[in-house]
């Protein structure tokens, strides 16, 4: 268990350094989900674990529905284009300032 945590920490540090932070976050969340599932399955029944995870999913959906009204009626592609264009412009501005 400790070895897995240390290897994941090293992976996160390396991936963050080479500007793949979204991949690092994905790996961390997948690992946390996997490790917590096994731990919870041993503590409570498998049905309760699935109920807990589905409850977290429903609460998350309600949160985004109520707290993120700017995404209502917009396609995911529109929102992602907006986000990535902002990031691209920001990187271009940072590179021009350093030259």
N, CA, C and O of each residue as an XYZ file, in Angstrom:
396
protein
N       0.826     -1.192      0.000
C       0.000      0.000      0.000
C       0.872      1.258      0.000
O       0.636      2.184     -0.777
N       1.875      1.284      0.873
C       2.746      2.456      0.948
C       3.577      2.572     -0.331
O       3.822      3.674     -0.821
N       4.009      1.421     -0.872
C       4.762      1.445     -2.122
C       3.947      2.015     -3.264
O       4.465      2.762     -4.093
N       2.662      1.660     -3.309
C       1.792      2.180     -4.363
C       1.627      3.689     -4.221
O       1.651      4.418     -5.212
N       1.461      4.146     -3.000
C       1.300      5.582     -2.760
C       2.569      6.336     -3.163
O       2.493      7.398     -3.782
N       3.729      5.791     -2.813
C       4.985      6.452     -3.182
C       5.198      6.467     -4.691
O       5.649      7.470     -5.244
N       4.878      5.363     -5.360
C       5.059      5.347     -6.816
C       4.098      6.309     -7.499
O       4.465      6.960     -8.478
N       2.876      6.406     -6.997
C       1.921      7.356     -7.572
C       2.355      8.792     -7.325
O       2.179      9.654     -8.185
N       2.919      9.051     -6.155
C       3.411     10.395     -5.864
C       4.540     10.767     -6.824
O       4.577     11.886     -7.337
N       5.452      9.841     -7.064
C       6.520     10.094     -8.024
C       5.989     10.326     -9.423
O       6.469     11.207    -10.136
N       4.998      9.539     -9.819
C       4.389      9.711    -11.136
C       3.734     11.080    -11.255
O       3.842     11.737    -12.291
N       3.062     11.506    -10.206
C       2.395     12.813    -10.212
C       3.422     13.929    -10.370
O       3.224     14.852    -11.160
N       4.503     13.845     -9.628
C       5.525     14.891     -9.694
C       6.122     14.963    -11.097
O       6.290     16.052    -11.647
N       6.440     13.815    -11.670
C       7.040     13.803    -13.005
C       6.063     14.314    -14.049
O       6.433     15.121    -14.902
N       4.813     13.853    -13.992
C       3.835     14.283    -14.986
C       3.509     15.764    -14.856
O       3.254     16.432    -15.858
N       3.513     16.278    -13.646
C       3.249     17.696    -13.449
C       4.409     18.536    -13.989
O       4.194     19.622    -14.526
N       5.610     18.042    -13.850
C       6.767     18.786    -14.332
C       6.792     18.875    -15.851
O       7.323     19.842    -16.396
N       6.237     17.899    -16.541
C       6.258     17.940    -18.003
C       4.916     18.398    -18.562
O       4.558     18.055    -19.689
N       4.190     19.156    -17.788
C       2.947     19.810    -18.189
C       1.854     18.840    -18.640
O       1.182     19.074    -19.644
N       1.689     17.779    -17.908
C       0.578     16.865    -18.127
C      -0.208     16.747    -16.824
O      -0.500     15.641    -16.369
N      -0.546     17.871    -16.233
C      -1.188     17.837    -14.926
C      -2.566     17.194    -14.978
O      -2.982     16.573    -14.000
N      -3.296     17.324    -16.103
C      -4.602     16.688    -16.180
C      -4.467     15.169    -16.156
O      -5.330     14.489    -15.600
N      -3.416     14.628    -16.739
C      -3.172     13.194    -16.683
C      -2.821     12.779    -15.260
O      -3.257     11.729    -14.788
N      -2.034     13.602    -14.579
C      -1.676     13.297    -13.199
C      -2.910     13.281    -12.310
O      -3.056     12.396    -11.467
N      -3.788     14.240    -12.489
C      -5.013     14.282    -11.691
C      -5.880     13.068    -11.993
O      -6.474     12.487    -11.085
N      -5.954     12.683    -13.262
C      -6.720     11.503    -13.648
C      -6.170     10.257    -12.963
O      -6.935      9.449    -12.436
N      -4.851     10.097    -12.969
C      -4.235      8.932    -12.333
C      -4.486      8.922    -10.827
O      -4.777      7.874    -10.250
N      -4.373     10.078    -10.199
C      -4.589     10.159     -8.754
C      -6.028      9.798     -8.403
O      -6.269      9.033     -7.469
N      -6.977     10.345     -9.144
C      -8.384     10.077     -8.837
C      -8.730      8.609     -9.087
O      -9.471      8.010     -8.308
N      -8.204      8.026    -10.161
C      -8.441      6.609    -10.421
C      -7.844      5.738     -9.326
O      -8.466      4.771     -8.885
N      -6.646      6.078     -8.891
C      -6.010      5.306     -7.827
C      -6.756      5.457     -6.512
O      -6.952      4.480     -5.790
N      -7.168      6.673     -6.201
C      -7.920      6.893     -4.964
C      -9.231      6.118     -4.981
O      -9.631      5.540     -3.971
N      -9.895      6.108     -6.130
C     -11.148      5.374     -6.254
C     -10.911      3.873     -6.080
O     -11.666      3.200     -5.378
N      -9.876      3.357     -6.711
C      -9.577      1.928     -6.616
C      -9.232      1.524     -5.191
O      -9.744      0.530     -4.676
N      -8.360      2.300     -4.558
C      -7.952      1.943     -3.199
C      -9.085      2.122     -2.202
O      -9.228      1.317     -1.282
N      -9.889      3.155     -2.367
C     -10.999      3.346     -1.431
C     -12.081      2.296     -1.638
O     -12.751      1.913     -0.679
N     -12.271      1.819     -2.874
C     -13.274      0.788     -3.121
C     -12.923     -0.486     -2.368
O     -13.782     -1.074     -1.710
N     -11.675     -0.915     -2.457
C     -11.259     -2.140     -1.775
C     -11.395     -1.974     -0.267
O     -11.892     -2.871      0.414
N     -10.961     -0.842      0.253
C     -11.040     -0.603      1.693
C     -12.492     -0.576      2.167
O     -12.823     -1.175      3.190
N     -13.358      0.118      1.426
C     -14.773      0.189      1.798
C     -15.470     -1.153      1.644
O     -16.328     -1.504      2.454
N     -15.107     -1.907      0.612
C     -15.722     -3.212      0.390
C     -15.437     -4.147      1.559
O     -16.284     -4.960      1.927
N     -14.250     -4.034      2.141
C     -13.921     -4.868      3.300
C     -14.655     -4.388      4.549
O     -14.968     -5.194      5.426
N     -14.934     -3.093      4.643
C     -15.588     -2.532      5.827
C     -17.105     -2.694      5.780
O     -17.724     -2.997      6.800
N     -17.710     -2.496      4.608
C     -19.161     -2.621      4.454
C     -19.447     -3.512      3.252
O     -18.515     -3.980      2.597
N     -20.699     -3.749      2.958
C     -21.039     -4.636      1.843
C     -20.806     -3.949      0.509
O     -20.710     -2.724      0.434
N     -20.717     -4.754     -0.541
C     -20.460     -4.210     -1.875
C     -21.630     -3.356     -2.353
O     -21.429     -2.372     -3.064
N     -22.848     -3.727     -1.970
C     -24.013     -2.928     -2.346
C     -23.974     -1.541     -1.735
O     -24.341     -0.558     -2.379
N     -23.528     -1.466     -0.488
C     -23.425     -0.162      0.174
C     -22.330      0.703     -0.451
O     -22.462      1.925     -0.517
N     -21.256      0.068     -0.905
C     -20.187      0.821     -1.568
C     -20.706      1.434     -2.864
O     -20.460      2.608     -3.141
N     -21.430      0.636     -3.663
C     -21.985      1.174     -4.906
C     -23.015      2.256     -4.621
O     -23.099      3.242     -5.354
N     -23.794      2.082     -3.570
C     -24.768      3.102     -3.184
C     -24.057      4.391     -2.775
O     -24.497      5.484     -3.131
N     -22.973      4.267     -2.037
C     -22.196      5.439     -1.622
C     -21.624      6.176     -2.832
O     -21.742      7.398     -2.928
N     -21.005      5.437     -3.756
C     -20.424      6.067     -4.943
C     -21.488      6.681     -5.840
O     -21.273      7.750     -6.412
N     -22.631      6.021     -5.969
C     -23.699      6.607     -6.792
C     -24.275      7.846     -6.111
O     -24.656      8.799     -6.790
N     -24.344      7.847     -4.782
C     -24.798      9.032     -4.057
C     -23.868     10.212     -4.267
O     -24.324     11.344     -4.436
N     -22.571      9.956     -4.256
C     -21.602     11.020     -4.522
C     -21.783     11.551     -5.941
O     -21.687     12.756     -6.171
N     -22.041     10.659     -6.890
C     -22.271     11.082     -8.271
C     -23.510     11.947     -8.411
O     -23.492     12.942     -9.136
N     -24.590     11.578     -7.723
C     -25.831     12.363     -7.782
C     -25.627     13.731     -7.140
O     -26.075     14.745     -7.677
N     -24.961     13.760     -6.006
C     -24.694     15.038     -5.333
C     -23.833     15.938     -6.223
O     -24.066     17.144     -6.294
N     -22.844     15.359     -6.896
C     -22.000     16.127     -7.809
C     -22.814     16.689     -8.960
O     -22.640     17.850     -9.331
N     -23.707     15.877     -9.533
C     -24.545     16.335    -10.640
C     -25.432     17.495    -10.192
O     -25.566     18.486    -10.911
N     -26.038     17.377     -9.009
C     -26.899     18.452     -8.494
C     -26.080     19.720     -8.275
O     -26.537     20.816     -8.599
N     -24.881     19.579     -7.731
C     -24.015     20.738     -7.510
C     -23.724     21.459     -8.824
O     -23.879     22.677     -8.909
N     -23.309     20.724     -9.839
C     -23.009     21.356    -11.126
C     -24.247     21.948    -11.771
O     -24.177     23.005    -12.398
N     -25.372     21.281    -11.625
C     -26.602     21.787    -12.214
C     -27.014     23.111    -11.571
O     -27.459     24.027    -12.263
N     -26.866     23.211    -10.247
C     -27.299     24.417     -9.531
C     -26.233     25.515     -9.502
O     -26.568     26.699     -9.545
N     -24.971     25.141     -9.432
C     -23.913     26.133     -9.230
C     -23.165     26.529    -10.497
O     -22.350     27.452    -10.456
N     -23.410     25.875    -11.595
C     -22.725     26.209    -12.850
C     -23.738     26.492    -13.944
O     -23.792     25.756    -14.929
N     -24.547     27.541    -13.801
C     -25.585     27.802    -14.800
C     -25.026     28.250    -16.149
O     -25.744     28.215    -17.148
N     -23.764     28.670    -16.198
C     -23.209     29.132    -17.469
C     -23.034     27.995    -18.467
O     -22.804     28.244    -19.650
N     -23.140     26.748    -18.006
C     -22.984     25.619    -18.917
C     -24.315     25.104    -19.449
O     -24.323     24.216    -20.301
N     -25.427     25.627    -18.977
C     -26.734     25.145    -19.415
C     -26.979     25.592    -20.848
O     -26.808     26.765    -21.181
N     -27.378     24.653    -21.689
C     -27.690     24.956    -23.076
C     -26.483     25.049    -23.987
O     -26.622     25.403    -25.158
N     -25.311     24.740    -23.480
C     -24.098     24.789    -24.293
C     -23.539     23.380    -24.445
O     -23.584     22.573    -23.516
N     -23.022     23.108    -25.613
C     -22.393     21.812    -25.852
C     -21.034     21.766    -25.163
O     -20.403     22.799    -24.939
N     -20.598     20.574    -24.836
C     -19.303     20.402    -24.195
C     -18.178     20.920    -25.091
O     -17.205     21.502    -24.611
N     -18.322     20.702    -26.386
C     -17.293     21.147    -27.320
C     -17.131     22.665    -27.299
O     -16.012     23.171    -27.384
N     -18.242     23.391    -27.187
C     -18.166     24.855    -27.125
C     -17.380     25.300    -25.902
O     -16.504     26.160    -25.994
N     -17.695     24.716    -24.768
C     -17.032     25.093    -23.526
C     -15.546     24.745    -23.576
O     -14.708     25.538    -23.146
N     -15.216     23.567    -24.096
C     -13.818     23.153    -24.157
C     -13.021     24.019    -25.127
O     -11.863     24.338    -24.858
N     -13.625     24.403    -26.252
C     -12.931     25.311    -27.171
C     -12.607     26.624    -26.470
O     -11.504     27.154    -26.608
N     -13.562     27.141    -25.726
C     -13.357     28.398    -25.003
C     -12.217     28.259    -23.999
O     -11.364     29.141    -23.903
N     -12.198     27.165    -23.257
C     -11.161     26.954    -22.247
C      -9.795     26.807    -22.901
O      -8.828     27.435    -22.469
N      -9.709     25.975    -23.948
C      -8.415     25.735    -24.569
C      -7.901     26.949    -25.320
O      -6.690     27.160    -25.377
N      -8.779     27.751    -25.897
C      -8.329     28.973    -26.560
C      -7.754     29.956    -25.550
O      -6.762     30.629    -25.828
N      -8.380     30.039    -24.373
C      -7.840     30.913    -23.325
C      -6.465     30.431    -22.886
O      -5.551     31.237    -22.709
N      -6.309     29.103    -22.707
C      -5.015     28.564    -22.295
C      -3.951     28.797    -23.361
O      -2.811     29.139    -23.046
N      -4.328     28.609    -24.630
C      -3.378     28.811    -25.725
C      -2.941     30.271    -25.796
O      -1.755     30.556    -25.962
N      -3.895     31.198    -25.672
C      -3.556     32.623    -25.687
C      -2.653     32.985    -24.513
O      -1.721     33.777    -24.660
N      -2.930     32.408    -23.357
C      -2.128     32.697    -22.168
C      -0.688     32.205    -22.360
O       0.261     32.903    -22.001
N      -0.529     31.004    -22.927
C       0.816     30.481    -23.169
C       1.559     31.331    -24.196
O       2.754     31.586    -24.046
N       0.852     31.768    -25.239
C       1.491     32.612    -26.252
C       1.950     33.933    -25.656
O       3.040     34.414    -25.964
N       1.113     34.521    -24.797
C       1.493     35.788    -24.162
C       2.695     35.592    -23.253
O       3.588     36.439    -23.220
N       2.734     34.483    -22.514
C       3.866     34.218    -21.630
C       5.152     34.009    -22.421
O       6.214     34.472    -22.003
N       5.075     33.324    -23.546
C       6.268     33.085    -24.368
C       6.774     34.365    -25.014
O       7.985     34.565    -25.109
N       5.881     35.230    -25.457
C       6.300     36.491    -26.077
C       6.947     37.412    -25.057
O       7.868     38.159    -25.385
N       6.468     37.360    -23.826
C       7.031     38.226    -22.798
C       8.443     37.824    -22.421
O       9.239     38.665    -22.004
N       8.764     36.533    -22.565
C      10.088     36.056    -22.183
C      11.124     36.193    -23.280
O      12.318     36.056    -23.013
N      10.698     36.461    -24.511
C      11.637     36.518    -25.637
C      12.262     37.872    -25.758
O      13.078     38.099    -26.651
